Amino acid sequence: MKTELVTTLKRQATKILADLHESKEPVLITEHGQPSAYLVDFEDFERMQSRMSILEGIARGEKAIFEGRVYSESEAEEKMGKWLK
């Protein structure tokens, strides 16, 4: 992963963005020697958000199973009947 100073980002934003879009590699931005932010390509960020949403849904499902909040197939069909017509 590439690392850049915030001052370098300020001076060379266009170049850093061009490199980012070409390499698709996130850039770690540092301030005063400490990590401050990640600069990521727009499409990569959107893809990560989509994956995160899917993983959160899976986690909710696993939690429901663990807590016993599940339905049999026939119970689910009965409850979903009004939407399945």
N, C-alpha and C positions, 0 to 999 in steps of 0.2 A: 504494500500500500504506500502510496505517495504521501508525503507530509510537506506542508507549506506553512510559512509564517503568515499571520494575518496581514502584515505589512506587504508581503509579497503578493498576496491576493489582491490587495488594494491597488498595487502598481501594475500587476500583470493579469488582471481578471480575464481578459479576452483569451490570452494564451492558455491560462490554466483551464478555462472552460473548454477550449478547443481540444486540449490534451485529454480532458475528462471524457468528452464525447467520443473521441477516437479510441481510447484505451478501455473505457467503461469501468475503470478502476476508481473506487472512491478516494477522495483526497481528505486527509486529516488536517484540519486547520488548527494551528496552535497560537496561543497568546501568552506571552511571558514564559515560554517554555512548557506550558501546560496545554493538554488537549482542550479544545474549545468547541469544535463542531466538525461534522463530516459534510463534505460536498459530494453529492451523488447525482448521477445522470437521472433526468426526469423519468424516463421509461423504466429504469431500474428501480427507482423509488416506488412508482406505481405498481410494479410487479411485486415488490416486497410487501406493500400494503395489502394487495390481494391475497398473497400467501398468508399474511398475518391474520386476515379475516377468516380464511379457511381453517387455520390452526385454532383460532378462538372458538369457532363453531364445533370443532372436534372436541376441544376441552370441555365445552358446555355439555356436549353429549356424554362424554365420559363421566362427568360429575353427576349428570342425571341418572346414569346407570348405577353409579356407586351409591347414590341416595335412594335407589329403588323407584325412581320416577320414570317407569317404563310401561308400555302398553303391549299387549299381544297384538298380532296382526288384525284379528277380528275387532278388538277394542279400538285400534287405530282407525280402521275402516269406518266404524260406527261414528267416531268422533269427527272424522274428516268427511263424512258422507255429504254434508251440505256443500262442501267445496268441490267434491268429486263429481257432482251431477252434471 
